[in-house]
Amino acid sequence: MPVDARAGIAAALEEVLGRPVSITDDTSIVKDLGLDSLAVMNFIMALEDEYDISMPLDRIAEVDTVGDLARTVDALRNKAPK
């Protein structure tokens, strides 16, 4: 049974930011959470490791909110070989 990507996203954000975070689907990763480009890449790498996926750069560019990211992670997880 797949686990909701939002829990992993929250955990990865807390690890990268070094503090607890409160997120919703509408939370902007850059504007609301204040991640710079290096922090975004560290965050994406943590998610890739967590879910054993590879997120193409063009997909990353389409992500603005936590909801966008959760849908992208879920889509990539569903394509991954079992």
C-alpha positions in Angstrom: 0.0 0.0 0.0 1.7 3.3 -1.1 2.1 5.9 1.5 0.9 9.4 0.7 3.8 11.5 -0.7 2.8 14.5 1.5 4.2 12.8 4.6 7.5 12.2 2.9 7.5 15.7 1.5 7.0 17.2 5.0 9.7 15.0 6.5 12.2 16.0 3.7 11.4 19.7 4.1 11.9 19.5 7.9 15.3 17.8 7.2 16.4 20.4 4.7 15.1 23.3 6.7 16.2 22.0 10.1 12.8 23.0 11.6 9.3 21.7 11.8 7.0 22.8 8.9 3.3 23.1 8.4 2.3 22.6 4.8 -0.9 22.3 2.7 -1.3 21.5 -1.0 -1.3 25.2 -1.7 2.0 25.9 0.1 4.5 27.4 -2.3 7.9 25.7 -1.9 9.9 28.8 -2.7 7.7 31.7 -1.7 6.2 30.3 1.5 9.0 28.1 2.7 11.9 30.3 1.6 14.0 27.6 -0.1 16.8 28.9 -2.4 17.9 26.9 -5.4 20.5 24.9 -3.5 17.9 24.0 -0.8 15.4 23.0 -3.5 17.9 20.6 -5.1 18.8 19.1 -1.7 15.1 18.7 -1.0 14.5 17.0 -4.4 17.5 14.7 -3.9 16.1 13.7 -0.5 12.7 12.9 -2.1 14.4 10.9 -4.9 16.2 8.8 -2.3 13.1 8.4 -0.1 10.9 7.2 -2.9 13.6 5.6 -5.2 12.6 7.8 -8.1 14.4 10.2 -10.5 12.7 13.5 -11.1 13.5 15.0 -14.5 14.5 18.7 -14.5 11.5 19.6 -16.7 9.2 18.1 -14.1 10.9 20.0 -11.3 10.4 23.3 -13.3 6.6 22.6 -13.3 6.4 22.3 -9.6 5.4 25.4 -7.5 3.3 24.1 -4.6 3.4 21.1 -2.3 0.4 19.7 -4.1 2.1 19.9 -7.5 5.1 18.1 -6.0 3.0 15.4 -4.3 1.2 14.7 -7.7 4.6 14.6 -9.5 6.1 12.2 -6.9 3.0 10.0 -7.0 3.1 9.9 -10.8 6.8 8.9 -10.8 6.3 6.3 -8.1 3.5 4.7 -10.1 5.8 4.5 -13.2 8.6 2.9 -11.2 9.2 -0.8 -11.7 7.9 -2.9 -8.8 
